[in-house]
Amino acid sequence: AKLVYITDAGRELFREVEVLMEKVSKRLLKPLNPEERKIFLNLLQKLAESNNELSRAPMRYLPLK
């Protein structure tokens, strides 16, 4: 097994992308009221989780300690 670490430049880029994603998310979800947003996001999560194994790179979750 090999360990990979993110660089300082990578961390900064990640922060920049997070800010942009938050702006896009707010704009996209703006037409929905808070309850609709919650339902919509829960449904998206359910779809993503139920189709995870079909992905070319399925998410592997570490066991909780």
ChimeraX attribute file (.defattr): number of C-alpha atoms within 10 A of each C-alpha:
attribute: neighborCount
match mode: 1-to-1
recipient: residues
	/A:1	3
	/A:2	3
	/A:3	4
	/A:4	6
	/A:5	6
	/A:6	9
	/A:7	9
	/A:8	9
	/A:9	9
	/A:10	11
	/A:11	11
	/A:12	12
	/A:13	11
	/A:14	13
	/A:15	12
	/A:16	11
	/A:17	12
	/A:18	12
	/A:19	11
	/A:20	11
	/A:21	12
	/A:22	11
	/A:23	11
	/A:24	12
	/A:25	11
	/A:26	11
	/A:27	10
	/A:28	10
	/A:29	14
	/A:30	11
	/A:31	10
	/A:32	13
	/A:33	9
	/A:34	11
	/A:35	8
	/A:36	12
	/A:37	14
	/A:38	12
	/A:39	12
	/A:40	14
	/A:41	12
	/A:42	12
	/A:43	12
	/A:44	12
	/A:45	12
	/A:46	12
	/A:47	11
	/A:48	13
	/A:49	13
	/A:50	10
	/A:51	11
	/A:52	14
	/A:53	12
	/A:54	10
	/A:55	9
	/A:56	7
	/A:57	8
	/A:58	11
	/A:59	10
	/A:60	8
	/A:61	6
	/A:62	6
	/A:63	5
	/A:64	4
	/A:65	3
